[in-house]
Amino acid sequence: MALSCGTPIQLLCRSRGESRTTLAPRSSVSFPRDVKCRSLIRVRSSAISAPPMSGSFTPAISLTDKALNHLNTMRSERDEDLCLRIGVKQGGCSGMSYTMEFENRANTRPDDSVIEYNGFVIVCDPKSLLFLYGMLLDYSDALIGGGFSFKNPNATQTCGCGKSFAAESI
């Protein structure tokens, strides 16, 4: 049986024939399996380095720069420690609709996923995150069709307004 870990380790053990006070670095350890039969089990340790990561982790919910700037502006107008709660509820043209509201950061629930995106905190309940994972939130200040838009890879169908969607049942 081989055991491996991400950081190099040294095992200090006493091999057969060495005195009890002599300890030497080893890459394997032997110990009796059963005191009566005196057979040995060998455990071998080896250091295996993890492959280098390419870039950084992608957050569960992403924001474009325009969305982040607009949300920071909206949050700064209120003098509180706020985070953005994003979720999903039943209803809307396509079956489910998006919800977004600012919430005091102290009101986050223990089972919420907390996503920090460039210093901005987003919270999402676990059930909604199943439908929103990988979503990109964008913002447009266009006079017609402006506002927040949701680019959701889990949506199998969206309505014309873009505020509701349908997804495969999980």
Secondary structure, DSSP 8 states (H G I E B T S, - for coil): -EEEESS---EEE--TTS-TT--EEESEEEEES-TTT--EEEEEEEE-------S----SEEE-HHHHHHHHHHHHTS-S-EEEEEEEEE-STTSEEEEEEEEEGGG--TT-EEEEETTEEEEE-HHHHHHHTTEEEEEE--TTT-EEEEE-TTEEEE-TTSSEEEE---
